[in-house]
Amino acid sequence: MTRFASSALVMALKMAIAVIVVLCAGCASSQSSGRVDRYVVPSVFAQAALEDFDVVSFVDVDLHGRVQVDVVSFVDVDLHTAVQTREAVESEFKAAYGRAGHPRWFFHAFDGKNLDFVVARFEPNGGTRERYVAERRLRVRRSREAERALGVSDVVREYEVGTRGVKAGMSRRQVTSVAGRPQAWLPRHTKGTFDLLYPTFCVRFKDDKVAHVWRRDQCSF
């Protein structure tokens, strides 16, 4: 390798590191301000393993000093296309449920601008848990009309408004600091899932984060 090529490689590596530092600094400032850029919605199917639903982007530098960014992105679609896709998936799901390859529609994540959905296929693996593998990822421009048409208004409200100060995504410590000590703690059948019961509402946790806030009478005992 010539001295010029070696210097160019070093310069490229430094530039890549600088990019990563800037990106990480932006993440840190966002976290310190308490602002959440994107909410990931946990599956309501406690027994289902979800695969390839989200891939984190990364920055890499090859042997020639070229910076490469690998991102699995969502396909942007309009509301009409999203509604048609959802209806088609749900129709096929009803007809083929229980058979290998049947599709399912998932509300995966959202932020201030977009609603993200995943179409996944059921792929049995011989294990005790169901397994859905992502097939398509759809991103829809967020609006009240889109939230209503795609049936996610209540989920979005759980994260952004909450019930009596309790919001989806909170930790147990955050919940008790807002709502006080619960009347009871009930473990559920799935590992890592439990309920905190309050006089008029209950909080369902999954993986130590609030998954849902329900009326007390909606909780199963």
C-alpha positions in Angstrom: 0.0 0.0 0.0 1.4 3.4 -1.0 1.9 6.2 1.5 -0.9 8.2 -0.2 -3.3 5.3 -0.1 -2.5 4.7 3.6 -3.1 8.3 4.4 -6.4 8.2 2.5 -7.5 5.2 4.5 -6.7 6.8 7.8 -8.6 9.9 6.8 -11.7 7.9 5.8 -11.6 6.0 9.1 -11.4 9.3 11.0 -14.3 10.7 9.0 -16.4 7.6 9.8 -15.6 7.8 13.5 -16.6 11.5 13.5 -19.9 10.7 11.9 -20.6 8.0 14.5 -19.7 10.4 17.3 -22.0 13.1 16.0 -24.8 10.6 15.7 -24.3 9.3 19.2 -24.1 12.8 20.6 -27.5 13.5 19.1 -28.9 10.4 20.6 -27.6 11.3 24.0 -29.0 14.8 23.9 -32.4 13.4 22.9 -32.3 10.9 25.8 -31.2 13.6 28.3 -34.1 15.9 27.3 -36.6 13.1 27.9 -37.9 13.2 24.3 -38.6 9.9 22.6 -38.2 10.0 18.8 -39.8 6.7 18.1 -42.0 4.3 20.0 -41.8 0.5 19.3 -45.1 -1.2 20.1 -44.8 -4.6 21.8 -46.8 -7.5 20.3 -50.1 -8.2 22.1 -49.4 -11.9 21.3 -47.5 -13.0 24.4 -46.7 -16.4 23.0 -45.4 -15.2 19.6 -41.8 -14.7 18.7 -41.4 -11.9 16.2 -38.3 -12.0 13.9 -36.8 -9.4 11.6 -39.3 -6.7 12.6 -36.7 -4.0 13.0 -33.1 -3.8 12.0 -30.8 -1.1 13.5 -28.7 0.7 11.0 -24.9 0.6 11.3 -21.9 2.4 9.8 -19.1 0.2 8.5 -15.8 1.0 6.8 -14.4 -1.5 4.2 -10.8 -2.3 3.4 -10.7 0.5 0.9 -11.8 3.1 3.3 -15.3 3.4 1.9 -18.0 4.2 4.5 -21.0 1.9 4.1 -24.4 2.4 5.8 -26.7 -0.6 6.0 -30.3 0.2 6.8 -33.4 -2.0 6.4 -36.0 0.7 5.6 -39.8 0.8 5.4 -41.6 1.3 2.1 -43.6 4.5 2.1 -47.3 3.9 1.1 -50.3 6.2 1.0 -53.2 5.6 3.4 -55.5 4.0 0.8 -52.8 1.4 -0.1 -52.2 0.7 3.6 -55.9 0.1 4.3 -56.2 -2.1 1.3 -53.2 -4.1 2.4 -54.4 -4.5 5.9 -57.8 -5.7 4.7 -56.3 -8.2 2.3 -53.9 -9.5 5.0 -56.7 -9.9 7.6 -58.9 -11.7 5.0 -56.2 -14.2 4.2 -55.4 -14.5 7.9 -59.0 -15.6 8.7 -59.0 -18.1 5.8 -55.6 -19.6 6.5 -55.1 -19.2 10.3 -53.2 -22.0 11.9 -51.5 -23.1 8.7 -47.9 -22.5 7.9 -47.4 -19.3 5.9 -50.6 -17.5 7.0 -50.0 -13.7 7.2 -50.6 -11.3 10.1 -50.7 -7.5 10.3 -48.8 -5.8 13.1 -48.6 -2.2 14.2 -44.9 -2.0 14.9 -43.9 1.5 15.7 -44.6 5.2 15.3 -43.2 8.7 15.8 -44.4 12.2 15.2 -44.5 11.8 11.4 -45.1 8.2 10.5 -46.9 5.0 11.5 -45.0 1.8 10.8 -46.6 -1.6 10.1 -45.3 -5.0 9.4 -46.8 -7.9 7.4 -45.3 -11.1 8.8 -45.7 -14.8 7.9 -46.3 -17.7 10.3 -43.3 -20.0 10.1 -43.5 -23.0 12.5 -40.1 -23.9 14.0 -41.1 -26.9 16.1 -40.8 -25.0 19.3 -43.3 -24.1 21.9 -43.8 -20.5 20.7 -45.4 -19.3 17.6 -43.0 -17.6 15.1 -43.8 -14.7 12.8 -41.1 -13.5 10.4 -41.4 -10.1 8.8 -42.1 -10.1 5.1 -43.0 -6.5 4.3 -42.6 -3.2 6.2 -45.0 -0.3 5.4 -44.7 3.3 6.5 -47.7 5.6 6.4 -47.7 9.4 6.9 -49.2 10.0 10.4 -52.5 11.8 10.7 -55.7 11.5 12.8 -57.4 10.0 9.8 -54.7 7.5 9.3 -54.7 6.5 13.0 -58.5 6.0 12.9 -58.5 4.2 9.5 -55.8 1.8 10.6 -57.2 1.2 14.1 -54.3 2.5 16.1 -55.7 5.6 17.8 -56.0 3.9 21.2 -52.5 2.5 21.1 -51.0 5.9 20.2 -52.9 7.5 23.0 -51.5 5.0 25.5 -48.0 6.2 24.7 -48.6 9.9 24.3 -51.4 10.7 26.7 -51.8 7.7 29.0 -54.2 7.1 31.8 -53.8 9.0 35.1 -50.3 9.9 34.2 -49.3 6.3 33.3 -48.1 5.8 29.8 -47.1 2.8 27.7 -43.3 2.3 27.7 -42.8 3.4 31.3 -40.8 1.3 33.8 -42.3 0.0 37.0 -40.5 2.6 39.0 -41.9 5.4 36.8 -45.4 4.0 37.2 -45.3 3.8 41.0 -43.8 7.3 41.3 -46.8 8.6 39.3 -49.7 6.3 40.5 -48.4 5.3 43.9 -48.2 1.8 45.4 -50.5 -0.7 43.7 -53.2 -2.8 45.5 -51.8 -6.0 44.1 -49.1 -7.5 41.8 -50.2 -10.4 39.6 -47.8 -12.5 37.6 -49.1 -13.7 34.2 -48.5 -17.0 32.4 -45.8 -15.6 30.1 -42.3 -15.0 31.6 -41.7 -11.3 32.1 -45.4 -10.4 32.0 -47.3 -9.2 35.0 -50.1 -6.7 36.1 -50.1 -4.0 38.7 -53.7 -3.5 40.0 -55.1 -0.1 41.1 -58.6 0.7 42.3 -59.9 1.8 38.9 -57.3 0.6 36.4 -54.6 -2.0 35.9 -51.2 -1.8 34.2 -49.9 -4.7 32.0 -46.1 -5.0 31.9 -44.1 -6.9 29.3 -40.3 -7.1 29.6 -40.3 -4.5 32.4 -42.1 -1.9 30.4 -45.8 -0.9 30.4 -47.5 -2.6 27.4 -51.1 -1.5 28.2 -53.2 0.5 30.7 -56.7 -0.9 31.0 -59.8 -0.4 33.1 -59.8 -2.6 36.2 -62.6 -4.7 34.9 -60.7 -5.5 31.7 -58.0 -7.4 33.6 -58.2 -11.1 33.8 -57.7 -12.7 37.2 
